[in-house]
Amino acid sequence: MDLRVFTEPQQGASYETLLAVARATAEAGFSGFFRSDHLLKMGDTDGLPGPTEAWLTLAALGRETTGIALGTLVTSATFRYPGMLAIAVAQADQMSGGRVELGLGTGWYEAEHTAYGIPFPPLAERFEMLEEQLAIITGMWDTPVGGTFEFSGRHYRIRESPALPKPVRRPPVIVGGSGRVKTPRLAARYADEYNQAFPRVEDIPAGIERINQACRDIDRDPDEITRSAALVMCCGSDEAEVTHRASRIGREVDELRTNGICGTPDEVVARIEDLGSKGLQRLYLQILDLADLDHLALIGSEVIPEVAN
């Protein structure tokens, strides 16, 4: 199993905090550092010092880290025009030496749009925007240097674009969510990875079958797509430490054992192995206490060696 760290900076994190977590991620042996792309806190937190811009952050981290993949889980299609997003991701990829990945979704959090003056269309329209953005961004990256890119859709029209700059290599695209029809269809057509966000464990095989079938429907080999999930992680060297870490993030141990990945290293390894048996190849471990770098070190020393591919 491939393990990555997934953070939620909108809950309260400066760039310096994220840099420390990203460096600890690399030191612990995770394959990647990913962050949400949100602008407003959720739940009982003050959210201070306020949101950090996702792609500005990732570009900077690309200069200050080595070895790990960097990306969003996920950027909202409502936040940026696709041409500008293609440029930003390509430049961040250059700045990192080819380590950037783009997660892209419809967006769902209306309050953050209202708070920062961003239009929030109905869901059907957001899916249309997402599909057009996926076509435009991948189309621009795939356009040869010296060529031009054209696109005419309902939401975006592009004429004679030089489709520059180019990334170091075509960044992997991640599409995911809980949608049963449109999301797997878009992932099968455009994505390199299909992600299930915080699924119930018993629902994971059905989600994997949906992406497999969507691939078969367009004659794509399902094995071309990485199957992943994001789940909360809470690991402790003993039960007392597990309980302490759960309390630090405002969660109950029993609930985390049911809905996330929680326990001592042996328990966590067993849970990850079970998730692998259900068809997952990659896990994004949601780390909610960004000040607890010892948590990452424990996973790196006691878990990753037992489950790494």
C-alpha positions as CSV (number, residue, x, y, z in Angstrom):
1,M,0.0,0.0,0.0
2,D,1.2,3.5,-0.9
3,L,0.7,6.0,2.0
4,R,0.4,9.7,1.7
5,V,-0.3,12.5,4.1
6,F,-3.4,14.6,3.6
7,T,-3.9,17.9,5.5
8,E,-6.8,20.4,6.0
9,P,-5.0,23.8,6.3
10,Q,-8.3,25.8,6.3
11,Q,-8.8,24.5,9.9
12,G,-5.8,26.6,11.0
13,A,-2.3,26.4,9.6
14,S,0.3,28.9,8.4
15,Y,2.7,28.2,5.5
16,E,5.5,27.5,8.0
17,T,3.3,24.9,9.7
18,L,2.6,23.2,6.3
19,L,6.3,23.3,5.4
20,A,7.2,21.6,8.7
21,V,4.6,18.9,8.1
22,A,5.7,18.4,4.5
23,R,9.3,18.0,5.5
24,A,8.3,15.5,8.3
25,T,6.2,13.7,5.6
26,A,9.3,13.2,3.5
27,E,11.5,12.2,6.5
28,A,9.0,9.6,7.6
29,G,8.9,7.8,4.3
30,F,5.5,8.8,3.0
31,S,5.2,9.1,-0.8
32,G,3.3,12.4,-0.9
33,F,2.0,15.5,0.9
34,F,-1.4,16.6,-0.1
35,R,-3.7,19.4,1.0
36,S,-7.3,20.4,0.7
37,D,-8.2,23.4,-1.4
38,H,-10.7,25.2,0.9
39,L,-11.0,28.9,1.9
40,L,-13.2,28.6,5.1
41,K,-12.9,26.7,8.3
42,M,-15.3,23.9,9.2
43,G,-16.6,23.1,12.7
44,D,-15.4,24.3,16.0
45,T,-12.1,26.0,15.3
46,D,-11.1,29.7,14.8
47,G,-9.3,28.8,11.6
48,L,-6.4,31.2,12.4
49,P,-4.3,32.5,10.7
50,G,-6.8,32.0,7.8
51,P,-6.6,30.1,4.6
52,T,-3.5,29.5,2.5
53,E,-3.8,29.5,-1.3
54,A,-3.3,25.9,-2.4
55,W,-1.2,26.2,-5.5
56,L,0.9,29.1,-4.2
57,T,1.6,26.8,-1.2
58,L,2.4,23.8,-3.3
59,A,4.7,25.8,-5.6
60,A,6.7,27.0,-2.6
61,L,6.8,23.5,-1.1
62,G,8.2,22.3,-4.4
63,R,11.3,24.5,-3.8
64,E,11.6,23.5,-0.2
65,T,11.1,19.7,-0.2
66,T,12.5,16.8,-2.2
67,G,11.3,13.4,-3.1
68,I,7.6,13.5,-2.3
69,A,4.6,14.1,-4.5
70,L,2.7,17.3,-3.9
71,G,-1.0,18.0,-4.8
72,T,-4.5,18.9,-4.0
73,L,-7.3,16.7,-2.8
74,V,-9.1,18.4,-4.3
75,T,-9.2,21.8,-6.1
76,S,-12.7,23.0,-6.9
77,A,-13.5,23.7,-10.5
78,T,-15.3,26.9,-9.3
79,F,-12.2,28.5,-8.0
80,R,-10.2,29.1,-11.1
81,Y,-10.5,29.4,-14.9
82,P,-9.1,26.2,-16.5
83,G,-6.5,28.0,-18.6
84,M,-5.1,29.7,-15.5
85,L,-5.2,26.5,-13.5
86,A,-3.3,24.7,-16.2
87,I,-0.6,27.4,-16.1
88,A,-0.4,27.3,-12.3
89,V,-0.1,23.6,-12.0
90,A,2.5,23.4,-14.9
91,Q,4.6,26.0,-13.2
92,A,4.4,24.3,-9.8
93,D,5.4,21.1,-11.5
94,Q,8.4,22.8,-13.0
95,M,9.3,24.3,-9.6
96,S,9.2,20.9,-7.9
97,G,11.1,19.1,-10.6
98,G,8.1,17.1,-11.8
99,R,6.4,16.1,-8.5
100,V,3.0,17.8,-8.7
101,E,-0.4,16.0,-9.0
102,L,-3.8,17.7,-9.6
103,G,-6.9,16.6,-7.8
104,L,-10.0,18.3,-9.3
105,G,-13.6,18.2,-8.3
106,T,-16.9,20.1,-8.5
107,G,-16.7,21.9,-5.1
108,W,-19.3,21.5,-2.5
109,Y,-18.8,24.1,0.3
110,E,-21.2,27.0,-0.6
111,A,-20.3,29.1,2.5
112,E,-16.6,29.5,1.4
113,H,-17.8,30.7,-2.0
114,T,-20.1,33.3,-0.4
115,A,-17.3,34.4,2.0
116,Y,-14.9,35.1,-0.8
117,G,-17.2,36.3,-3.6
118,I,-17.0,33.2,-5.8
119,P,-20.1,32.1,-7.8
120,F,-21.5,28.8,-6.7
121,P,-23.7,27.3,-9.5
122,P,-26.1,24.3,-9.0
123,L,-24.4,20.9,-8.9
124,A,-25.4,19.9,-12.5
125,E,-23.7,23.0,-13.8
126,R,-20.6,22.4,-11.6
127,F,-20.3,18.9,-13.1
128,E,-20.4,20.5,-16.6
129,M,-17.7,23.0,-15.6
130,L,-15.6,20.1,-14.1
131,E,-15.8,18.1,-17.3
132,E,-14.9,21.0,-19.5
133,Q,-12.0,21.9,-17.2
134,L,-10.6,18.4,-17.3
135,A,-10.8,18.4,-21.1
136,I,-9.1,21.8,-21.3
137,I,-6.3,21.2,-18.8
138,T,-5.3,17.8,-20.0
139,G,-5.7,19.0,-23.6
140,M,-3.4,21.9,-23.0
141,W,-0.7,19.8,-21.4
142,D,-0.9,17.3,-24.2
143,T,-0.6,19.9,-27.0
144,P,2.9,19.7,-28.5
145,V,5.1,22.8,-28.2
146,G,4.6,24.9,-31.3
147,G,1.0,23.7,-31.6
148,T,-2.2,25.4,-30.5
149,F,-5.2,24.3,-28.5
150,E,-8.9,25.0,-29.2
151,F,-12.0,24.3,-27.2
152,S,-15.6,25.3,-27.4
153,G,-17.9,24.4,-24.6
154,R,-20.9,25.8,-22.7
155,H,-18.7,27.4,-20.0
156,Y,-15.3,27.9,-21.6
157,R,-14.1,28.8,-25.1
158,I,-10.5,28.8,-26.1
159,R,-9.0,30.0,-29.4
160,E,-5.4,29.6,-30.7
161,S,-3.9,29.0,-27.3
162,P,-0.2,28.1,-27.3
163,A,-1.0,25.9,-24.3
164,L,2.1,27.1,-22.5
165,P,4.0,26.5,-20.2
166,K,4.5,22.8,-20.2
167,P,4.9,20.8,-17.0
168,V,8.0,18.6,-16.6
169,R,5.7,15.7,-17.3
170,R,2.0,15.4,-17.6
171,P,0.9,15.7,-13.9
172,P,-1.3,12.8,-12.8
173,V,-5.0,13.8,-12.5
174,I,-7.1,12.7,-9.5
175,V,-10.9,12.6,-9.7
176,G,-13.1,11.3,-7.0
177,G,-16.1,11.7,-4.8
178,S,-19.3,10.0,-3.8
179,G,-21.1,10.3,-7.1
180,R,-22.2,7.0,-8.5
181,V,-22.4,7.8,-12.2
182,K,-20.9,11.1,-13.4
183,T,-17.8,11.0,-11.1
184,P,-16.6,7.5,-12.2
185,R,-17.4,8.4,-15.9
186,L,-15.2,11.5,-15.7
187,A,-12.5,9.6,-13.9
188,A,-12.5,6.9,-16.5
189,R,-12.1,9.4,-19.3
190,Y,-9.6,11.8,-17.8
191,A,-8.0,10.6,-14.6
192,D,-5.0,8.6,-13.5
193,E,-6.4,8.0,-10.1
194,Y,-9.9,7.6,-8.6
195,N,-10.3,8.6,-5.0
196,Q,-13.1,7.7,-2.5
197,A,-13.2,10.4,0.2
198,F,-13.9,9.1,3.7
199,P,-16.0,6.1,2.5
200,R,-17.5,3.5,4.8
201,V,-15.2,0.5,4.6
202,E,-18.0,-1.8,3.5
203,D,-18.7,0.6,0.5
204,I,-15.2,0.6,-0.9
205,P,-15.5,-2.5,-3.1
206,A,-18.7,-1.1,-4.8
207,G,-16.8,2.2,-5.4
208,I,-14.0,0.3,-7.1
209,E,-16.4,-1.7,-9.2
210,R,-18.0,1.6,-10.4
211,I,-14.7,2.9,-11.7
212,N,-13.8,-0.4,-13.2
213,Q,-17.1,-0.6,-15.1
214,A,-16.8,3.1,-16.2
215,C,-13.4,2.2,-17.7
216,R,-14.8,-0.9,-19.4
217,D,-17.6,1.2,-20.9
218,I,-15.0,3.2,-22.8
219,D,-12.7,0.3,-23.5
220,R,-10.1,1.6,-21.1
221,D,-8.1,-0.9,-19.0
222,P,-9.2,-0.4,-15.4
223,D,-5.7,-1.2,-14.2
224,E,-4.5,2.1,-15.7
225,I,-6.2,3.9,-12.8
226,T,-4.9,3.9,-9.2
227,R,-7.7,3.3,-6.7
228,S,-7.3,5.3,-3.5
229,A,-9.2,6.6,-0.5
230,A,-8.8,9.3,2.1
231,L,-9.4,8.3,5.8
232,V,-8.6,9.9,9.1
233,M,-5.5,8.5,10.8
234,C,-5.0,8.2,14.6
235,C,-2.0,6.0,15.6
236,G,-0.4,5.7,19.0
237,S,2.3,3.5,20.4
238,D,-0.1,2.3,23.1
239,E,-3.8,2.7,23.9
240,A,-3.2,5.7,26.1
241,E,-1.4,7.5,23.3
242,V,-4.2,6.5,20.9
243,T,-6.8,8.0,23.2
244,H,-4.7,11.2,23.7
245,R,-4.4,11.7,20.0
246,A,-8.0,11.1,19.4
247,S,-9.0,13.6,22.1
248,R,-6.6,16.2,20.5
249,I,-8.7,16.1,17.3
250,G,-12.0,16.0,19.1
251,R,-12.9,12.4,18.1
252,E,-13.8,9.2,19.9
253,V,-11.5,6.2,19.6
254,D,-14.3,3.7,18.9
255,E,-15.7,6.0,16.2
256,L,-12.3,6.4,14.6
257,R,-11.8,2.6,14.6
258,T,-15.0,2.3,12.7
259,N,-14.8,5.1,10.3
260,G,-11.0,5.8,10.0
261,I,-7.7,4.1,10.7
262,C,-7.1,4.1,14.4
263,G,-5.1,2.1,16.9
264,T,-1.6,0.9,17.8
265,P,0.8,0.3,15.0
266,D,-0.2,-3.4,14.8
267,E,-3.8,-2.5,14.6
268,V,-3.2,0.1,12.0
269,V,-1.1,-2.3,9.9
270,A,-4.0,-4.8,10.0
271,R,-6.5,-2.2,9.0
272,I,-4.4,-1.1,6.1
273,E,-3.9,-4.7,4.9
274,D,-7.7,-5.2,5.1
275,L,-8.2,-2.1,3.0
276,G,-5.7,-3.4,0.5
277,S,-7.6,-6.7,0.2
278,K,-10.7,-4.6,-0.8
279,G,-8.9,-3.3,-3.8
280,L,-7.3,0.0,-2.6
281,Q,-3.7,0.7,-3.7
282,R,-3.1,4.1,-2.1
283,L,-4.3,5.8,1.1
284,Y,-4.4,9.5,2.0
285,L,-4.1,9.6,5.7
286,Q,-5.9,12.7,7.0
287,I,-3.7,14.2,9.7
288,L,-5.7,16.7,11.7
289,D,-3.2,17.7,14.4
290,L,-0.5,19.4,12.4
291,A,1.6,20.2,15.4
292,D,2.1,16.5,16.2
293,L,5.0,15.6,14.1
294,D,5.8,12.7,16.3
295,H,2.6,11.1,14.9
296,L,4.1,11.1,11.4
297,A,7.4,9.7,12.8
298,L,5.6,6.8,14.5
299,I,3.7,5.9,11.3
300,G,7.0,6.1,9.4
301,S,8.9,3.9,11.7
302,E,6.2,1.3,12.7
303,V,3.7,1.2,9.9
304,I,5.2,2.1,6.5
305,P,7.8,-0.6,6.6
306,E,5.1,-3.2,7.2
307,V,2.7,-2.1,4.4
308,A,4.9,-0.5,1.7
309,N,4.6,-2.0,-1.7
